[in-house]
Structures are given as C-alpha cells and as structure tokens.
Amino acid sequence: MFYHPEAGHGLPHNPFNAIVAPRPIGWISTRGSLGDNLAPYSFFNAVAYVPPQVMFSSTNSKPDRNGTKDSVAQITETGVFCVNIASGADRDRVNASSAPLPAGTSEFERAGIPSAQCETIDCPRVADAVASLECRMTRIVPLAGKSNFAVFGVVVGVHLRDDCIIDGRFDPRAAGGWLSRLGYKDYSAVTDLFEMDRPA
C-alpha cells in the first residue's frame, strides 16, 4: 500500500500514529499565572548530550488557550518546564492527566498526583516519578500545520528515584518499566532489554 498523506489512507484509523513507535512519553509539568498543569506528550525525546537537551511537540489547541494548549502557553509565559518520566505503574495517572480540563485546573489535584517543587526552576514536578528533568526553554518552533509547536529545552536539574538506580544505572523496571506510546489506543511498558556493543 502507498498513499499521499494529504489524499488520505482509506483505513479506519490513521496508520501514521503507529508507524513511529514506541515513542517515549514526556509527562510535562508547568506553572503559569493560572496555576499548575500536567499533561502527557508522546512526541517527546532527548536531542543532545552536552548540555543535555530535550524536546516535545504539541499538536492541538484548546479554545481557552488561543491556538495552543496549556503546556505551551505556560512555557511561553515562564520559560521553564519539567519533563517527568512515566513508568508502567503510572499508566492510569498519565491517562487521567490527559483530560481536556479548563485552563487553570490542576491535573495534579484532579487526578490525585503528588507534586513537589523543582530545585532550579519555579515549576512543579511529579513527586514520585521515576525521573524528572528540570528544563529551561531554549526555543519554541512553529511547525507546519495548525497549532503544531515544538518546544526545546536545556536540562538544568535531574531527579532520579532512588529505587530506580540499580548497580549504578537508571533502571525503572521495578516500577513497571518505561511507559511508551505505540499509536491508536495502544501503549507498552518496556521491560525487555538487551545489550549490544557497537562495531569498533
């Protein structure tokens, strides 16, 4: 099968959602003048080592946020955000925090998710996340299409949950592994690992 995206695929569900998978989930927390916010984004990844940098993209809008979503609006306002890494054990809380709530409604409070203050930025984080990355936004890039934005940030602080440091390595498998998005309504908890050495 071959199709042009603009012409449509003829399938019951969009296959593009499932082609690039699994995708890690950035559980993005922000603080703005309206309050605290927490939302999952599956267009998320690390993009550089030194200094450590991450990105996520937001691909929709809310009527109360002028062409974008709460996360991007609040990062535009404050210049900071936190990426919380979700484990398999977090699946229900991550899903609950994706509800389209009115701007100013805290997903932390609505879903009963404990929050803690970040160390280097004025932003909340998920208190019991397996890891959290405190970030200063470096740029927000408008992408092709309506309400599509990529947010880049440099990591200025890292939280690792103590029980996820195993033999000197970050390993959240005891917490259910790394939660990831496969497309459609499908998710996975990554727990099956193997090692390979690169060719010399």
N, C-alpha and C positions, 0 to 999 in steps of 0.2 A: 504494500500500500504506500502511496505517496500523496501528500496533499500540501497545498499552499495555505498557511495559517489564515490569511485574510479571506480565503474562499470557504473555509470550514472543512471538517474532517468526516462528517456524516456518522460519527459514532455517538452512542448515548451519552458519553462523558468525554471531556477533553483529555486526550492522551498526554498532552504536554505536561500536565500536572504530575504525571507518574514517571516520565522518562528520566529526568534528572533526580535520582533517588538512590539511597536515602539521603535526606537533607537534615543537617543538624537544626535544632530549634533554638533560636535566641529568645529567651524569655525576658523581654525588655522592660525595665522599670524606669520611671521618670517622675520628676516633681516639677510642678508649674504653679502659676498663680491660682489655678483652680483646684489644686490638690495633687495627690499621688495617683499614679497609674501603673498598671502591669498588664502586658499583652504578649502573646507568643507570635513569633515570626519565623516561618520556615525558609524564607530566602535570607539566610544568615551564614556567615563563615568568617574564619580568620583569614587575613590577607597579607600579613607581613610579620617577621620575627623581631627585627630590631629597628625602631622600637616596636613592640607588639601592637598590632592594629587589627581591627575587626570591622565588619560592615553588615548591615541588614537593609532590606528594602521593603517599603510599604507600598501596597498596590491597590489601595482602595481609599475611600473617603467617607466621612460622616457628615450629615447635614449641619451639625453644630461645630464643625472644625474647618470650615472654609476651604474645601478642596483637598483635605488630607485626613489623617487620623490623629488620635490623642497623642501617641508617642512622638510623631514627627513635629506636631505643633508645640509640644512642651520642650523638645530638644532645641527647636528653633528659638524658643524663648530663653532657655537657660544655658545651652551649650554643653550639657552633660547628660549622660545616661549610664545605666548599669545593665550588663548582659548577665543574666542568671542562667546557668546551665541546668537543664531539666533532666532528671533521671526517669527510668521506667516507673519508679514508685510515685512520681509526680504526675502521672498521666491525667488523672481526674482533675487535679488542681489546675494544670495547664489548660485543659479544656474549659473549665469553669471561667478562667480569666480571659477567654476569648469572646465572651458575651458582648454584644454591642450596647454597652451601657452609655448613658448620657455623660457628656464631658463633665468632669468634676466628681464623678462617682468612683470611689476607690475599689478596685478589684481585690486588693489586699483584704479590705473589710468585708466586701460582699461574699468572697469565696473562703473567708477564714484562713487566709495565708499569713503567717507571721512575717513581720518586716523588721528590719534593723537599719540603722543609719550607716551609710557608707563612710569610709575613713577619709578619703581625699576629695570628695565632691559632695555637694548638697543634694543628695538623692537617696531614696530608699533602696534596699535590696531584699531579696527573699532570704530570710534569716537562716533557714535550714537547707538552702540549695547546696548541691554537691560542690559547686564552684560559682563564683561571681566575679565579673570583670568590671571594675570601675573605669569609665571612659570619658574622655573629653572629645567632643565632636570636632573633627577637622574640616569636614565639608558635607553639605547636603547637595546631591546632584539630581536635578530633574531628569527623568528618563522618558523615552518615547512613550506616548500614550497618556491617557488621562489619570491624574492622581498617582503616578508612579514616581517614587523618590528613593534614591539610595543614600543611606546615611553611613558615613565613615567616622571612625573614632580611634584615638590612640589610647591604649590601656595604661592607666596610671596607678592602679591598685588591683591586687588579686587576692581573693579569698578562696581557700580550699578547705573543705570539711575534713576534719582530722581522720575520720574513719575511712576516707577515700584515698588516703596516702598509704599505699601498700608497697613495702620493700623499696621505698624511695620514689615510687611512681604514682602519679594520679591515676586511680582506677576505681570508678564508681560502680563496678559490677555488683558489689554487695548491696548497693541501693537500687538495683534493678537495671544497671547499665545506662547507656546514653539514649535518651529518647530521641527518635528521629521521625521524619515525615516521609511517607512513600507516595503520597498522592491520593486523590479521591478522598475517602474517609479512612485510609489505611495508614497505620503508624507501626513502628517497630522499636523494640528495646534492644540495643546492640550489646550482646554479651559474649558472642563467639569471636575470639581474637586469634590471630596467628602472626608470627614474625617472619620477616624476610630480610636478608642482607642485600643491599644494593651492589651491583657489579662494581668491581674495582676500576 
